[in-house]
Each structure stands twice: as structure tokens, then as C-alpha cells.
Amino acid sequence: MINFSDLDVAPLANTLGRTLETIYRPATGRVIPSETPVTSVLPEEGVGVEALPGLWQEIVERSTRLAEPTMLGHMDTAPHPVAALTDCIVSALNNNLLFRELSPFASQIEEGLIGAFAQRLGLPVTSTGTFCSGGSIANLTALFVACGGFENIEGRDRVRLHVSECHHASVMKAAAVLGIPKAHIVVTPGDDTGRCQPAVLEEQLSRHAGLHNIVAVVAGSTIHGAIDPLAEIGVICRRHGAWFHVDAIYGGALCLSGQHRHQLEGIDVADSVVIGPQKWMYVPRVCAVVLFQAGAEHDARFGVSLPYSVTGAAHRGQWGLQGSRRADALTLWTLLQVVGTRALGEQIDSAMALTEAFHGRLVDRTTTEPAHRPELNLQCFSLNGVTSEDEITDRHRRMTADAPGWFSLSRWRDRLYFRAVLLPPATTLAQLDELLTTLCDS
């Protein structure tokens, strides 16, 4: 039998705090551990709470260290310690956003944050939305509503989905889930980083006049951090009566920036926008937000009844593809209360300045070549003289196994590039120089 009341939580919480300290303390050696077999998965008999310190430490030692300032390969952040600690409380309370009586405070906070983000993005006061479990669900939710939601399912064969070349994989997954055949997906050819060319998009929409056109573009692509020309695209969508969706899961954080907010110009006319606090706002995954400009239309297309709790309350579970959801808004809200939006915006600006400096280093070195000028905090590059895929992947393999830092390896237009994502707040230019030297000399 399990008995919660017999457990002395306070000493365990102290142990957990010491374990968390080791996560955020700079370490030496590899940032990605080698994989070794797991000895126990489903034990018949438990080993007791006395084993918890060792189990927690094993998790830490055998997991990738996202908090390291040299872990620079993905758009995955180590959450701020405040957010990580708050998440323990959120998990313990386990409030469910399906019903308001199960999440009275979290429902208020979620609604407040949705309104605040809509305002930051310039969307009208009629906007509404919901939190989602990650960017893939957010994009699926937005495109589901764009297709008509629970209404007019018979008309899905008239849908034509226009996507920029630098689209995220989740958009194609969403199209498949929604039953949009590949023949009805139009990829707009892009520039060197895949950014949509407005003139080409306009021509494509003209060819598909009279159909249900949905345009899905990107603010912060996964390979280059590219931002599609939102303002021009918005004008074109309005002219052709097309639904305008912006995947700003990564770049949406620019709404907090004092220096770079202008890069989101034009997002205010989007019919739907998705942003991902789990990325550049330093909260744990999975936390994403989908926003809709026309609140009434959203409710009509997306509302569902919850007959098993007829209280008359505005249950957050009435909207969204998910039923039960964690109260992720509480974690984000707590972090914002502690650090404020100004500090987050300054961190974004600092990361972009560091990326620009890193770009300059790549230009100055004789051994490296940047693949593009960074728009955000992502930078792809190649090593001069290293052209074969075997040699590129071998160098990357050695970096993964030996170096105290890591860049990812990404493919763009059939060519491999090293990719740096400068997310950790403590990363320095000196550390980047050291990693480049290690990579070039390997």
C-alpha cells in the first residue's frame, strides 16, 4: 500500500535542493553522457526512500547538461532555477486546466498571460487562445482552427496549405493529422535561409484563388533562426483572403526585447500565432501558447461542451485539442514575477549580440565560414577544407565524445553544417573560441 502521510517530505526536499544545485553548478568533462544499460526498470519490490539521493544523482549524471554554457546545439534551454523549483510545486498540486474547479488560480493566470502576450504582439483585445503542451500541439491546434475546427469537416478537400521553405517539421505533421494531402501543400521557395519570397507567395495564392488558402510562415526557423517577412506576407494574405498563421515558437520571445522587437513587425495582423516560452523564456518544457485574433470565430470553430462538469464556469478545457493539461502557466507566471520581462528581454538582446560577435569570429578565422548572417541567436557554419560528409560527421562524433561543449549538426539543402544556438546565459565569446579551436584541430 502507498501512504503519503508516512513520508517525511522536508528532509527529501533538502536533498532535492542539493541535487538541483549540482545541475546548475558548472561541471567539467562531457556535456552529453555516454549511454550505458539501465539495470532496473520495473522492480517487484521498491528500495525505499533512502535510495532517492542516489537515484536522483544517477539521473543527473546520466542526462545531458543543458545548463552548461557550452551546450550550444539546440533550441532547448535549461530552465531558470526559479522555474524548476516552481515546477515541483505545480507537479505536487497537479491542478488540471480541464475544469475550473480543479484549477481556479491557474485558469486566471493562463487567461491573464494569454491577454498579455496578445498585447505584446499587437493583437487586438478580441484575441483569445490557450496554452498547449509544446510547439507541435500548438501548430496543430492553430492549423486545425484555420481549417475550420470541428465545423465544416466536409470542406477540407478545398484546403491549400502554403508553407515557407524554412517551415518546422511539426507543420507537415499537423497537415498529415488534419488529412491535408501532400498534393495540397505548396512550399514557397525561399532565399538562402529559406525565408519566404512574397512575390512567389502572391503568385501561388493567385493560382489557388477560390480555395481555402492557409499560409503558415516562421518567426525563428530551427536551422538558421530565419524570420519570414511578416509584414509583406500579412498584406498579401489579406488581399487574397488567406488565413495567416505565424509559427513563432522560437522567435516570439522577441516581443520581450527592447532592441529587436521590430523584427516581429507585421505579426499583429496574423489570424493565429504560436509562441514557445519553453524555448527562450527559460521555463521547463512542454509549454507553448496558441493565440487567435478573432476570439468569437475561435470559440465557434473550436468550442466543445464538457457535460461531466456543468457548473457554468469558463472551463479552460472547453478549448484545445488536449483535455487534461498541467498548469504550466503558473511556472511561467512565477518566473515573470521574480525576474520581470525587462530582464528576460535583456537576456535575449545579450544572446543576439553574442551571436553577432560569434559571426565575426567565424569570418575572421581562416578555418571557418559562416553560412549566413544571424537574425536571432542561431549560427550555422562550416569548416574550410572539410567537405566530405564522412569527415564532418567524424569530427562531430569526436566533439560529442571528447569536447567539454557541443554544437549540433544540421542539414540544409543537402549540405551539412555545424549549428550553434547561443541560449545559455553564461556563455562567453572565449568559450566559443575554445570550442572552435577544438573542433578545427580535431
Buried (B, 14 or more C-beta within 10 A) or exposed (E): EEEEEEEEEEEBEEBBEEBBEEBBEEBEEBBBEEEEEEEEEEEEEEEEBEEBBEEBBEEBEEEBBBBBBBBBBBBEBBBBBBBBBBBBEBEEBEBBBBBBEBBEEBBBBBBEBBBBBBEBBBBEEEBBBBBBBBBBBBBBBBBBBBBBBEEEEEEBEBBBBBBBBBBBEBBBEBBEEBEBEEEBBBBBEBEEBBBBBBEBBBEBBEEBEEBBBBBBBBBBBBBBBBBBBBBBBBBBBEEBEBBBBBBBBBBBBBBBBEBBBEBBEBBBBBBBBBBBBBBBBBBBBBBBBBBBBBBEBBBBBBEBEBEEBEEEBEBBBBBBBBEEBBBBBBBBBBBBEEBEBEBBBBBBBBBBBBBBEBBEBBEEBEBBEBBBEBBBBBBBBBBEEBEEEEEBEEBBEEBBEEBBBBBBBBEBEEEBBBBBBBBBBEBEEEBBEBBBEBBBEB
